Amino acid sequence: MPNLIDRLIEDRALRHRFILFLYPFTIIGGVISVTCSLLARHYR
């Protein structure tokens, strides 16, 4: 696993692809967290 991290640090194209791969998950997580906070505020 540290070998993969070293390759991500060295290889810019691979890192870019990795970030593009993670981007939708961060958007989905943000939407879920915002929705949960709004629901918690609404039903308190």
C-alpha positions as CSV (number, residue, x, y, z in Angstrom):
1,M,0.0,0.0,0.0
2,P,2.8,2.6,0.7
3,N,4.0,1.8,-2.8
4,L,0.7,3.0,-4.3
5,I,0.9,6.2,-2.2
6,D,4.5,6.8,-3.5
7,R,3.3,6.4,-7.1
8,L,0.4,8.8,-6.5
9,I,2.9,11.4,-5.1
10,E,5.2,11.0,-8.1
11,D,2.8,10.4,-11.0
12,R,0.7,13.6,-11.6
13,A,-1.5,12.0,-14.2
14,L,-2.4,9.1,-12.0
15,R,-3.1,11.5,-9.1
16,H,-5.4,13.5,-11.4
17,R,-7.3,10.4,-12.4
18,F,-7.5,9.4,-8.8
19,I,-9.0,12.8,-7.8
20,L,-11.5,12.6,-10.7
21,F,-12.5,9.1,-9.5
22,L,-13.1,10.4,-5.9
23,Y,-14.8,13.6,-6.9
24,P,-18.4,12.1,-7.3
25,F,-18.1,10.4,-3.9
26,T,-17.2,13.7,-2.2
27,I,-20.2,15.4,-3.9
28,I,-22.6,12.6,-2.8
29,G,-21.2,12.8,0.7
30,G,-21.7,16.5,0.8
31,V,-25.2,16.3,-0.4
32,I,-26.1,13.6,2.2
33,S,-24.5,15.6,5.0
34,V,-26.3,18.8,4.1
35,T,-29.6,16.9,3.8
36,C,-29.1,15.3,7.2
37,S,-28.3,18.6,8.8
38,L,-31.3,20.3,7.3
39,L,-33.6,17.5,8.4
40,A,-32.2,17.6,11.9
41,R,-32.7,21.3,12.1
42,H,-36.3,21.0,10.7
43,Y,-37.4,18.2,13.1
44,R,-35.9,19.6,16.3
